[in-house]
Amino acid sequence: MKIPFNKPSIIGNELKYVEEAVSSGKISGNGDFTKRCQAFFTEHYNLRQALLTTSCTDALEMAAILIDVKPGDEIIMPSYTFVSTANAFVLRGANIIFADSYDWHPNLDADQIESLVTNKTKAIVPVHYGGMACDMDKIMTLAAKHKLYVIEDAAQAIDATYKDDYLGSIGDLATFSFHETKNIISGEGGLLAINNNTFADRAEIIWEKGTNRAAFFRGEVNKYGWVDVGSSFLPSEIIAAFLYAQLEKLETIQQKRLAIWNQYYEGLKVLSNRGEIELPVVPEYAANNGHLFYIVLENLETRTALIEHLKRSGIYAVFHYLSLHKSPFYEHRNDGRALVNSDKFSDCLLRLPFYYNLSDENIDSIITQIHHFFAK
Ligand SMILES: Cc1ncc(COP(=O)(O)O)c(C=O)c1O
């Protein structure tokens, strides 16, 4: 038996649409499938504007350009996140001010943010870990009070909500990922949501290499040229065609993923009741989108031993982020504050195999193997 951590699936019209894109005679970016994907997002998730990108990393880099980050600006974000969340701003000269997670959840602790705000702070970047919402009311109130931008890193948060609002529709800007490990996939892929209208025109220009090409093709200007900084942030129609087919199956995918999540939760509850592991806690203001399933072990040694135990049965479970404030790249620039909860999740959090075609039998054998580990 071999159960990988992730396995991408074709679920509907992916290959048919890729073929259609090629036959249409246009496979560069911003064609018909790109527009259909963007319309899907604005309509379903109440976003003002949506631009497909080649990754969430790219969408974050666009966000940093849009809010005009300058050297010395400070950006507040959790230390427990992926390198791209920080890199996008570091590339423009920002200093990253890392906040700790809650002890009960990897999301950044909203009550700690205000003490980190200075007159150099430009933005807060909440990361919705596992697609579970950060405390957005607190974050948006604080941002309004100090005139800061909010950029939601919603890489994992498609189809998830905070109270009645979809994640990605709350901050000034938000970024999504369609990397092969996400709920909706296109291999690599991403999206920038623009909810603050002041960014609308410039976003499209930065997306198209700093030109007003998109406005030209809509007939709004009679020639196009270099009007701003930018890069090639838009994906080809082949990516967009694949993605659109996945979006058509969103409901089916989400139902399946939530069923997987619930099967893990039910099967492992008894270990949590016995105090052997911590299970994910869905904050009361958040709706679960079935993005990933994690358990938290007592310490690093137990996690390493469990990873090895599962591997011997062909099961590939993996840890996740490593605290960025302690990374070889950033440690010497960090201000020395201890972020104990971020370190706890770095050392002790373990993600279990999670993908659309994961069978009930496979989930049961993963649960059984975890029980065996603790029975020893
Ligand atoms: C929180 C977070 N932000 C950004 C990214 C980058 O996403 P992408 O691989 O689409 O660039 C990831 C990657 O998984 C992530 O976990």
The ligand as an SDF file (V2000), in Angstrom:
LIG
                    3D

 16 16  0  0  0  0  0  0  0  0999 V2000
   -0.2430   30.7330    2.9680 C   0  0  0  0  0  0  0  0  0  0  0  0
    0.3500   30.5790    1.6100 C   0  0  0  0  0  0  0  0  0  0  0  0
    0.5590   31.6760    0.8630 N   0  0  0  0  0  0  0  0  0  0  0  0
    1.0800   31.5970   -0.3850 C   0  0  0  0  0  0  0  0  0  0  0  0
    1.4130   30.3870   -0.9470 C   0  0  0  0  0  0  0  0  0  0  0  0
    2.0140   30.3500   -2.3230 C   0  0  0  0  0  0  0  0  0  0  0  0
    1.1310   29.7520   -3.2310 O   0  0  0  0  0  0  0  0  0  0  0  0
    1.6060   29.3890   -4.7150 P   0  0  0  0  0  0  0  0  0  0  0  0
    2.2350   28.0420   -4.6400 O   0  0  0  0  0  0  0  0  0  0  0  0
    0.3270   29.3740   -5.5080 O   0  0  0  0  0  0  0  0  0  0  0  0
    2.5130   30.4530   -5.1560 O   0  0  0  0  0  0  0  0  0  0  0  0
    1.2370   29.2240   -0.2060 C   0  0  0  0  0  0  0  0  0  0  0  0
    1.6000   27.9250   -0.7840 C   0  0  0  0  0  0  0  0  0  0  0  0
    1.0810   26.9130   -0.4870 O   0  0  0  0  0  0  0  0  0  0  0  0
    0.6890   29.3160    1.1020 C   0  0  0  0  0  0  0  0  0  0  0  0
    0.5140   28.2250    1.8740 O   0  0  0  0  0  0  0  0  0  0  0  0
  1  2  1  0
  2  3  1  0
  2 15  2  0
  3  4  2  0
  4  5  1  0
  5  6  1  0
  5 12  2  0
  6  7  1  0
  7  8  1  0
  8  9  2  0
  8 10  1  0
  8 11  1  0
 12 13  1  0
 12 15  1  0
 13 14  2  0
 15 16  1  0
M  END
$$$$
